[in-house]
Amino acid sequence: MKIKIATVILSILLLAAGLGLLPPQRAQAADHIKVILNGQLLQLDESAPYKSGSNLMIPLRETAEALKFTTTYQGSTGQIQLTRFKDTIDFKLSGDEVLLNGKDKVVLNDKIEVRQKRIYVPLSFFNAIGLIASYSPDTGQAEIYAPEVTAGAVTGLLAAGKYQELQDRYLSNTASQQAFLQVIQKTWESVAVPAGNYFGMKTTDSHWAQDEMTIQSVLIFAKSEATLTLTVDTTGKITGLTLAPLAASEAAAGPVQ
């Protein structure tokens, strides 16, 4: 599913500062599973996540509502629908696929479950609907991020020159990734310095393909615009980053609808 979001200038900067740039709250004990949603701890006092075999199960309604979705469930048919603005997500309790915006079908490899009259979905469900979801057994913590929040957080760190924080949060601690960080820094500085002050993100478009998400954002600078393309894996780690100036004609035309 592709996600297209037009934002007011600086709104993503504020979002990134409030959610993505700050290190997410860390779970203190691995025996109590925590869910971090867009950088904030999700309160799930009466509907705690649990392990079902190798799957981590997350309460659907509470998580969907935190993402600003409205949840509708038809008990007679087992049909579930999530709606938010122009986005719709349809699936069945016993089904093995989700329908995105009435046209794109995505296979669910893991089963949905009902526990104590609550619907729980596997963590992979959130990847299926276009989010970035991962789980760390070491901390007992699951993290779910919207692509625009990830892009905003990465861009904010770059704009602030916080390359070490970028390394710690979004790159693995390997020699190749450390070398990659130097490439990222040079790429950012070669485009951003002549473009002037960074103001925010104009649009974001994202999609999953072969266990990698590509996030493409148009960034607004004082003197020009640029296209940032990120690829991240299923753990939210950056596997690729490019930044290219946007031609004046492309910037004037605006986002493709």
N, C-alpha and C positions, 0 to 999 in steps of 0.2 A: 504494500500500500504506500502511495506517495502522500506526503504531508506537506502542504504549502501554507506558510504562515507569514502574513504581512504584519510588521510591528511598528509601533511608534518609535522614532529615534530615541535612543537611550533606554528604552524599556527592557531590552534584553540585557543591557549592561546592569541595570538594577536587579533584574532577575538573577543574573549570574553572580552578582555580589551577594545577594541574599541567599542563594541556594547553591550554585555550582562551584563558586570559587572557594567557599569555606569548606574545609574538610568535613565530610559527613560524620555525624555523631557515631562513635564506635560502640559496638556492643561490648559490655563488660564480661559477659559470660557466654560461652558457646552453647550452654544447655538451654538457653532461652533465645529462640530465633527472633531476630529483629528485622524489620523491613524499613529501609531508607528509601523514601520516595522523593525524587528531585531534591535530594540533599537534606531532607527533614525526616525525623523519626516519625513513623506512622503509628498512631496509638491504636492498638488492637487488643484491648484488655479482655474482651469477652469472646474473641474469635482468633485465638492465637494460631499462627502458622504451624504446620507439622510436617514431618517426613512420612511419605507413603512409598515404601521401597526406596528407590533412588531419586524419587521426585520430591521437590519441596512444594507443598500446597499452600496457596495464599487465599484468604477470604476475598471473594469477588466483590460483593457489594461495597464494603468499606474502602477497598482499594480503588474501585471504579469511581466512587463518589469523591475521593480525594483528588482524582484526576479530572473532576468536574463532569463525569458522565452521569446520566440518569439511567438506572437499571430497571428493565421491565421483564418480568418472568411470568409465563403462562404455564401454570401447573398442569393443565390438561394435555398439553402438547410437549412440554419440556422445552419450549422455545424461549430463548433469552435474547434480549436486544439491549445494547448500550448505545446511547445517543448523546452527542455533544456538538452543538452548533450544526454544521453540515455533515458531520461524521456519524455513520451508523455502523455497528458491528453486530451481526446476527449469527447465532449458533444454537445448537441443541445440547441439552444436558447429556445425552448419550451419543452425541455426534463426534465426528473425527475431523471436522473442518470448521473454519469461520469464514463468513462472507463479509467483506469489507466494502462499505459504501455501495452495496447492491451489485457489485461487479467482479471484485477480485476474491478468489477463493484461496485460502491458505490451509494446508493440512496441519492438524494437531496430532503430534506423535504421542502425546501423553493424555491420560484420561482425566475428565472432570469428575469430582466426587461431591457427595453430600454428607455432611457430618453435623449432627445435632441441629438439623433443619437449616443449615447454612450451606451455600454453594461455595466450593473451593476449586480454584483452577491451578494447574501446574504453573510454575514460574515461567516455563517456556511459552505459555499463553501470551504473556506480555510482549515477548519478541514477535510472536505471530501477528499481533495487532500494531506493530511498528514502533515499539519502544525498545530500550536497551536494558536487559535484565540479566543479573548475574548473582551467584551465591558463593560465599566463602565458608567452607566447613570449619576453617581455623577460628573464625570469629563468630560463627553462627549468625551471619548477617547477610541478608539479601538486599540488593540495590536495584532500583528501577528508575530509569531516567528517560525523559522525553528527548528526542534528538536535538531539538532547538535549545534545550537547557545544556546539553553536553557541548554543542557548538558554541553557545554563548560563554560557557565557563572556560573552554579552551581559548577562545579568542580574547576573553578578558585577561587571562594569565599572560598571553603573548603581548597584549597591549601594555600591560603593567611591567613587562620585563621579568616576570616571575618564572624563569625557565626551570629552576630547581623544583618548584611546586608542580609544574607541568610534568616533569620527569617522575616525581613521586606519585602523582595521582593517575597519570594516563599512559606511562611507559613502563615496560618491565625493566628490571635491573640487570640488563645484559650489556655486553660490550657493544653489540650491534645497535641496540636501542640508544645507548649513550651517544654513539656516533650519529645516529639519526636525529637526536636532539640538537646537535650542532647544525645539521642541515636545516632543521625547522627554524632555528634562530636566524640563520643567514637568509632563508627564504622570506621570513616575516620582515626582517629589517630592510631587505632590498626593495620590498614593495611598500611597506607601511611608512618608512621614513620620508620618501618623496611625496607620499599621498597626504601627509599632515596628520592632525589629531584624529584618533579613532572615535566615532560617535555611536555606533551600534550596528545591529543587523537589520537589513531591510526585508529579506525573505529567507526561508529555509525550506529545502525539499529533501526528502530522504526515502531510502528503500533498502530492504534486505535482499541479498543475493549470495548464495553459497556461504552461509555463516559469517558474512561480513555485511555491515551496514555502511552505505555511502551517504554522507550528509553534505549537501552543497548549499552554501549560504552566500548571499550577496552582502558585503560589508560596506558601510558608509564611512568615508573619511572626509576630512575638511576640504580636500581638493579633488577627490575622485572617488570611485568605487572599485571594489575588487571582489573576485570570486574565491571563496575558501572551500576546498573540497577535502573532507575528512573521510577516512575509512576506519572503522572500529570493529573489533571482533566481538564475540558473544560475551566477553567479560568486560567490555567497555574500554579496552586498551586500544590506543591508536596504532594502526598498522600502516597508515599512509596519510600524508598531508601535502597539499599543494595550495599555493596562493598566487593568483594571477590578476593583473590589472584588468578592469572591465573597460572595454572600448567605449568612448563617449556615446556612440550611436546605440550600443546595447543598453547603457545606463539610462538613456533618454526614453528608450522603448519600455522600460519597466519589466516586471516579472511576466513570464509566459503563463497564461491561464489555461 
